[in-house]
Amino acid sequence: MALMECMRSRRKDRSVYRLALLLHIFIGATLAGTGVIVALVIGKDTLAPILVAALLGFVLSIPASFLVAKRLSDG
């Protein structure tokens, strides 16, 4: 029984990672785009601040994707 329980747990973990990866595509693009818009609105219109804002949004989307995937998989 313990082996079956372990296998179910691993399968669920794997599906959470897959869902998080899929969500990261959309959440990452959204947050990166939001960061670029914020950078442009506050007047930072050179390459470096725009890239930093996009990268920051993309990196911040990693934990957000896992949180959303975990919530969706738990039901």
Legacy VTK file of the C-alpha trace (Angstrom):
# vtk DataFile Version 3.0
C-alpha trace
ASCII
DATASET POLYDATA
POINTS 75 float
0.000 0.000 0.000
2.779 2.443 0.821
4.302 1.940 -2.613
1.013 2.746 -4.342
0.578 5.838 -2.173
4.092 6.996 -3.055
3.462 6.449 -6.775
0.226 8.488 -6.646
2.015 11.289 -4.834
4.822 11.367 -7.404
2.333 11.375 -10.274
0.475 14.299 -8.714
3.749 16.204 -8.182
4.675 15.639 -11.804
1.321 16.949 -12.998
1.722 20.059 -10.818
5.101 20.749 -12.427
3.663 20.301 -15.909
0.772 22.612 -15.133
3.152 25.163 -13.592
5.303 25.106 -16.726
2.283 25.680 -18.924
1.009 28.459 -16.693
4.462 30.049 -16.579
4.293 30.674 -20.307
1.189 32.820 -19.895
1.831 34.334 -16.478
5.443 35.117 -17.396
4.456 36.911 -20.580
1.765 38.844 -18.738
4.007 39.991 -15.886
6.911 40.768 -18.208
4.621 42.849 -20.402
3.238 44.608 -17.355
6.771 45.403 -16.231
7.627 46.880 -19.614
4.487 49.015 -19.594
5.259 50.273 -16.088
8.828 51.112 -17.111
7.599 53.054 -20.124
4.908 54.894 -18.173
7.363 56.121 -15.545
9.638 57.442 -18.285
12.359 54.784 -18.416
12.488 54.419 -22.180
16.013 53.114 -22.705
16.954 49.507 -23.282
18.369 48.617 -19.856
15.356 49.555 -17.683
12.956 47.895 -20.109
14.958 44.659 -20.067
15.252 44.743 -16.282
11.506 45.268 -15.926
10.742 42.415 -18.329
13.201 40.087 -16.610
11.868 40.980 -13.175
8.309 40.235 -14.275
9.376 36.942 -15.824
11.281 35.842 -12.708
8.444 36.853 -10.373
6.101 34.693 -12.414
7.934 31.497 -11.428
6.597 31.304 -7.854
3.255 32.698 -9.011
2.943 29.868 -11.534
3.648 27.239 -8.903
1.148 28.774 -6.501
-1.575 28.851 -9.127
-0.775 25.292 -10.281
-0.873 24.019 -6.704
-4.214 25.702 -6.061
-5.682 24.339 -9.294
-4.482 20.802 -8.668
-5.783 20.726 -5.095
-9.258 21.533 -6.320
LINES 1 76
75 0 1 2 3 4 5 6 7 8 9 10 11 12 13 14 15 16 17 18 19 20 21 22 23 24 25 26 27 28 29 30 31 32 33 34 35 36 37 38 39 40 41 42 43 44 45 46 47 48 49 50 51 52 53 54 55 56 57 58 59 60 61 62 63 64 65 66 67 68 69 70 71 72 73 74
